[in-house]
Amino acid sequence: MLSLRSFLVASGLPLLLPLVTGSPVVPRYFQRSLFSRGNISVNTVEAELGAQLSSGSLIFGPDDPLWANATSRFDTLVRPDVQVVVEPATEADVSKIVTYCNENSFEFLVRNRGHGITTSLSAFSGIQINMEQLNGVDINADEGTAVLQGGTFARDLVPQLWDAGYVTTTGASPCVGILGPALGGGYGRYSGLYGLALDDILHYNVVLANGTAIGVNETSHPDLLWALKGAGHNFAIVTSVVKQIYPKEIDTWHYHSYVWTQDKLETVFEALNVFHKSDNGTTPPKMGVNYGSIIMNTSVSTTEAVLEWSFYYAGPADEAEEILEPFNAIGAVAEDVFDASYPEVSTLTDGNCQGAPIALASVLTVEYNVTAERELYDLYVANVAQYPELAATAYAWHEGYATAGYQAVPSDSTAFPHREENHIMFFATVVPDGSGLLDAANAWAKDSRDIWNAGQPDRLPAVYVNYAAGHDYETLESIYGYESWRLDRLRCLKADYDPQNRFRFYNPIVQG
């Protein structure tokens, strides 16, 4: 097996792994003031940039058959104004594209899989850098690492590692990329064992806003390393990372899902609160996650919502079922139980990635408030009756994670500020085109968010940056942390590494 250094040389990838540095590199600021230029067209970009890029790179516009896939989005209410797509074939191309955009006063935006839901993305107009071709994976078993390029797709990576005898942390859905979630955190099924997706990234190869390519790790630009882990969308384009991988220790995961009627609501949430306080304050680490919804299920009732909940355990059924005994005792109207490989289990949330106009609001909490959940249920049922066109897609989603892995990482060691929380909740509904119900759907989402936050009156509202939707009630502090030093440090680093605020389209820490 090639060493990491040998692999980079053999692959023609930039060798950006300095072991020591002196003072931090000061970015090469723009050498002249940018002028105004509006003639972004495929022909212009092809003529001026095309010859600089590697063979296999693509430049195309709306008339190309590739356009629809390259500009598709999870939430179609988020609408960046993409005028031209440039798809680099090598990591070195990214620096050339950014330099070209800077020299011509073109804005640029990186797209991996199009799952960013924040409305701040709609402020973009310019050239999209599509990471589709940068999907290489190289496993280095001797070092327990893998080199993942910036466009690596979770659906491809998970089975590839599994077949080689390894796993690593990723986001929860296979249809998203690896780096998108990891720049903001990356909760997933292995969080209880190994932490967030950002916690085991050892090295980043990035392109800065001025087009400079650098390597970032604990000894090379450690200040930027801190920022990339939790606020990375604001600082650089990640072209590849070195990520820790772990030997596959089990052959199957255990999956158990339940459907409960609304009269069990209080019992379910009381059991969940006990469950998440077990094992000396944390969920059993191998019970990586449980997902649940308040949702309409017309096979059970056409007037009352139900609770649908699923649990994922990294181990055999007998171990899992012993832990799940309190939930088995509640009495479900339907259950589904099976054991499967991790790649199979990971696909069970694939349906959450369909493109549609979606109204959404989200919170982070440390426990469930049972009274608030009943209030949320009552709001849900009332709005389903009032807005039947939203009923088929509306759901109040709950994610409960095992925390041992990511709470073992010191809170101040990364820009990610929410290591105390272990629940992510959001309300979401598709808004049918032409229905005129967008305002009603957004109000429903905000009301749900307010109920959840009111249920933890001793805590300030918190929002996971990857689920932040760009609402005016989502403060920067709720996203990036209330300790004043956090935003101060991020803004100072922003001034050092992106003084022109070129990375300002994803929940920006600096406006304008």
SULKAKA-V537581 format. One record per pair of residues at least 12 apart in sequence whose ideal C-beta (glycine too) atoms are under 6 Angstrom apart, sorted by sequence separation. I is the first residue (numbers start at 0). J is the second residue. D is the distance in whole Angstrom. If there is no record, write none. Layout:
i->I j->J d->D
i->I j->J d->D
//
This chain:
i->185 j->197 d->5
i->203 j->215 d->4
i->406 j->418 d->5
i->428 j->440 d->5
i->45 j->58 d->5
i->135 j->148 d->4
i->294 j->307 d->6
i->405 j->418 d->6
i->44 j->58 d->5
i->134 j->148 d->6
i->202 j->216 d->4
i->464 j->478 d->5
i->69 j->84 d->5
i->108 j->123 d->5
i->133 j->148 d->4
i->170 j->185 d->5
i->181 j->196 d->4
i->292 j->307 d->5
i->462 j->477 d->5
i->133 j->149 d->5
i->134 j->150 d->5
i->153 j->169 d->5
i->171 j->187 d->5
i->180 j->196 d->6
i->181 j->197 d->5
i->379 j->395 d->6
i->461 j->477 d->6
i->462 j->478 d->5
i->493 j->509 d->5
i->110 j->127 d->5
i->133 j->150 d->4
i->134 j->151 d->5
i->170 j->187 d->5
i->291 j->308 d->4
i->460 j->477 d->5
i->107 j->125 d->6
i->169 j->187 d->5
i->426 j->444 d->5
i->41 j->60 d->4
i->106 j->125 d->3
i->107 j->126 d->5
i->108 j->127 d->5
i->109 j->128 d->5
i->110 j->129 d->5
i->111 j->130 d->5
i->130 j->149 d->5
i->131 j->150 d->6
i->154 j->173 d->4
i->168 j->187 d->6
i->290 j->309 d->5
i->402 j->421 d->5
i->489 j->508 d->5
i->105 j->125 d->5
i->130 j->150 d->3
i->153 j->173 d->5
i->375 j->395 d->6
i->105 j->126 d->5
i->107 j->128 d->6
i->168 j->189 d->5
i->289 j->310 d->5
i->400 j->421 d->5
i->426 j->447 d->4
i->153 j->175 d->6
i->316 j->338 d->6
i->459 j->481 d->6
i->60 j->83 d->6
i->136 j->159 d->6
i->288 j->311 d->5
i->399 j->422 d->5
i->152 j->176 d->6
i->153 j->177 d->6
i->203 j->227 d->6
i->287 j->311 d->5
i->59 j->84 d->6
i->138 j->163 d->6
i->168 j->193 d->5
i->398 j->423 d->4
i->100 j->126 d->6
i->151 j->177 d->5
i->286 j->312 d->5
i->287 j->313 d->6
i->58 j->85 d->5
i->169 j->196 d->6
i->285 j->312 d->6
i->397 j->424 d->5
i->424 j->451 d->6
i->168 j->196 d->5
i->207 j->235 d->6
i->285 j->313 d->4
i->478 j->506 d->6
i->57 j->86 d->4
i->79 j->108 d->6
i->149 j->178 d->5
i->285 j->314 d->5
i->396 j->425 d->5
i->147 j->177 d->6
i->205 j->235 d->4
i->206 j->236 d->4
i->56 j->87 d->5
i->168 j->199 d->6
i->197 j->228 d->4
i->395 j->426 d->5
i->56 j->88 d->4
i->96 j->128 d->6
i->205 j->237 d->5
i->55 j->88 d->4
i->299 j->332 d->6
i->203 j->237 d->6
i->204 j->238 d->5
i->53 j->88 d->4
i->204 j->239 d->5
i->393 j->428 d->4
i->53 j->89 d->5
i->56 j->92 d->6
i->286 j->322 d->6
i->392 j->428 d->5
i->203 j->240 d->5
i->392 j->429 d->4
i->44 j->83 d->5
i->53 j->92 d->5
i->111 j->150 d->6
i->202 j->241 d->4
i->267 j->306 d->6
i->283 j->322 d->6
i->389 j->428 d->5
i->467 j->506 d->5
i->52 j->92 d->5
i->73 j->113 d->6
i->200 j->240 d->5
i->201 j->241 d->5
i->423 j->463 d->6
i->72 j->113 d->4
i->73 j->114 d->4
i->79 j->120 d->5
i->85 j->126 d->6
i->425 j->466 d->6
i->41 j->83 d->6
i->71 j->113 d->6
i->74 j->116 d->5
i->200 j->242 d->5
i->261 j->303 d->5
i->464 j->506 d->6
i->39 j->82 d->5
i->77 j->120 d->5
i->78 j->121 d->5
i->83 j->126 d->5
i->84 j->127 d->5
i->85 j->128 d->6
i->86 j->129 d->4
i->199 j->242 d->6
i->388 j->431 d->6
i->39 j->83 d->6
i->51 j->95 d->5
i->77 j->121 d->6
i->79 j->123 d->4
i->80 j->124 d->4
i->88 j->132 d->5
i->199 j->243 d->4
i->417 j->461 d->6
i->84 j->129 d->5
i->86 j->131 d->6
i->260 j->305 d->6
i->81 j->127 d->4
i->86 j->132 d->6
i->388 j->434 d->5
i->258 j->305 d->6
i->259 j->306 d->4
i->182 j->231 d->3
i->258 j->307 d->5
i->182 j->232 d->5
i->386 j->436 d->6
i->48 j->99 d->5
i->257 j->308 d->5
i->395 j->447 d->6
i->256 j->309 d->4
i->386 j->439 d->6
i->363 j->417 d->5
i->365 j->419 d->6
i->255 j->310 d->5
i->270 j->325 d->5
i->365 j->420 d->5
i->254 j->311 d->6
i->363 j->420 d->4
i->364 j->422 d->5
i->178 j->237 d->5
i->252 j->311 d->6
i->253 j->312 d->4
i->69 j->129 d->5
i->363 j->423 d->6
i->114 j->175 d->5
i->252 j->313 d->6
i->382 j->443 d->5
i->362 j->424 d->5
i->112 j->175 d->5
i->253 j->316 d->5
i->266 j->329 d->5
i->112 j->176 d->5
i->249 j->313 d->6
i->361 j->425 d->4
i->416 j->480 d->3
i->111 j->176 d->4
i->249 j->314 d->5
i->39 j->105 d->6
i->253 j->319 d->4
i->263 j->329 d->6
i->359 j->425 d->6
i->360 j->426 d->6
i->36 j->103 d->5
i->36 j->104 d->5
i->111 j->179 d->5
i->255 j->323 d->6
i->359 j->427 d->4
i->378 j->446 d->6
i->416 j->485 d->6
i->34 j->104 d->6
i->357 j->427 d->6
i->358 j->428 d->6
i->33 j->104 d->4
i->259 j->331 d->5
i->260 j->332 d->6
i->357 j->429 d->6
i->358 j->430 d->6
i->375 j->447 d->6
i->258 j->331 d->6
i->257 j->331 d->4
i->258 j->332 d->5
i->355 j->429 d->4
i->356 j->430 d->5
i->167 j->242 d->6
i->258 j->333 d->4
i->304 j->379 d->6
i->375 j->450 d->5
i->304 j->380 d->6
i->374 j->450 d->5
i->167 j->244 d->5
i->257 j->334 d->6
i->12 j->90 d->6
i->165 j->244 d->4
i->166 j->245 d->5
i->256 j->335 d->5
i->371 j->450 d->5
i->166 j->247 d->6
i->255 j->336 d->5
i->165 j->247 d->6
i->358 j->440 d->4
i->164 j->247 d->5
i->254 j->337 d->6
i->293 j->376 d->6
i->358 j->441 d->5
i->371 j->454 d->3
i->360 j->444 d->4
i->253 j->338 d->5
i->359 j->444 d->6
i->360 j->445 d->5
i->293 j->379 d->5
i->358 j->444 d->5
i->362 j->448 d->6
i->368 j->454 d->3
i->251 j->338 d->4
i->149 j->237 d->5
i->360 j->448 d->4
i->149 j->238 d->5
i->252 j->341 d->6
i->362 j->451 d->5
i->149 j->239 d->6
i->254 j->344 d->6
i->362 j->452 d->6
i->148 j->239 d->5
i->364 j->455 d->5
i->192 j->284 d->5
i->252 j->344 d->4
i->146 j->239 d->6
i->147 j->240 d->5
i->191 j->284 d->4
i->272 j->366 d->5
i->146 j->241 d->6
i->147 j->242 d->6
i->272 j->367 d->6
i->295 j->390 d->5
i->191 j->287 d->5
i->271 j->367 d->6
i->144 j->241 d->5
i->145 j->242 d->6
i->189 j->287 d->6
i->363 j->461 d->4
i->144 j->243 d->6
i->145 j->244 d->5
i->188 j->287 d->4
i->268 j->367 d->5
i->188 j->288 d->5
i->269 j->369 d->6
i->294 j->394 d->4
i->363 j->463 d->6
i->143 j->244 d->6
i->268 j->369 d->5
i->361 j->462 d->6
i->292 j->394 d->4
i->293 j->395 d->4
i->265 j->369 d->5
i->268 j->372 d->5
i->292 j->396 d->5
i->361 j->466 d->4
i->291 j->397 d->4
i->290 j->398 d->6
i->97 j->206 d->6
i->359 j->468 d->5
i->289 j->399 d->5
i->94 j->206 d->5
i->98 j->210 d->4
i->264 j->376 d->6
i->288 j->400 d->5
i->93 j->206 d->5
i->97 j->210 d->4
i->287 j->401 d->5
i->286 j->401 d->6
i->94 j->210 d->5
i->284 j->401 d->5
i->94 j->212 d->5
i->282 j->401 d->4
i->284 j->403 d->4
i->281 j->402 d->5
i->281 j->403 d->5
i->188 j->311 d->5
i->275 j->399 d->6
i->109 j->236 d->5
i->6 j->137 d->5
i->3 j->139 d->6
i->0 j->139 d->6
i->0 j->140 d->6
i->0 j->141 d->6
i->93 j->236 d->6
i->93 j->238 d->5
i->90 j->238 d->4
i->173 j->345 d->5
i->173 j->346 d->5
i->174 j->349 d->5
i->172 j->348 d->5
i->173 j->349 d->5
i->171 j->348 d->6
i->174 j->352 d->4
i->172 j->351 d->5
i->161 j->341 d->6
i->172 j->352 d->6
i->26 j->207 d->5
i->161 j->342 d->5
i->27 j->209 d->5
i->26 j->209 d->5
i->27 j->211 d->6
i->158 j->342 d->4
i->229 j->413 d->5
i->230 j->414 d->4
i->157 j->342 d->5
i->228 j->413 d->4
i->229 j->414 d->3
i->228 j->414 d->6
i->229 j->415 d->3
i->228 j->415 d->6
i->157 j->345 d->5
i->226 j->414 d->5
i->15 j->204 d->5
i->225 j->414 d->6
i->23 j->220 d->6
i->16 j->214 d->5
i->13 j->212 d->5
i->15 j->214 d->3
i->19 j->218 d->5
i->20 j->219 d->5
i->23 j->222 d->6
i->18 j->218 d->6
i->17 j->219 d->5
i->190 j->400 d->5
i->191 j->401 d->2
i->194 j->404 d->4
i->195 j->405 d->5
i->198 j->408 d->5
i->193 j->404 d->5
i->194 j->405 d->4
i->191 j->403 d->5
i->192 j->404 d->5
i->191 j->404 d->5
i->186 j->400 d->5
i->190 j->404 d->5
i->194 j->408 d->6
i->190 j->405 d->5
i->184 j->415 d->5
i->230 j->489 d->6
i->234 j->496 d->6
i->226 j->492 d->5
i->233 j->502 d->5
i->222 j->492 d->6
i->232 j->505 d->4
i->233 j->508 d->5
i->75 j->354 d->6
i->76 j->356 d->5
i->73 j->354 d->6
i->75 j->356 d->5
i->183 j->464 d->4
i->72 j->354 d->6
i->183 j->465 d->4
i->71 j->354 d->5
i->74 j->357 d->4
i->180 j->465 d->6
i->207 j->496 d->6
i->208 j->497 d->4
i->208 j->501 d->4
i->117 j->467 d->6
i->119 j->469 d->5
i->117 j->468 d->6
i->118 j->469 d->3
i->116 j->468 d->5
i->117 j->469 d->4
i->123 j->504 d->5
i->120 j->504 d->5
i->119 j->504 d->6
i->119 j->506 d->6
i->117 j->506 d->5
i->115 j->505 d->6
i->108 j->504 d->6
i->26 j->496 d->6
//
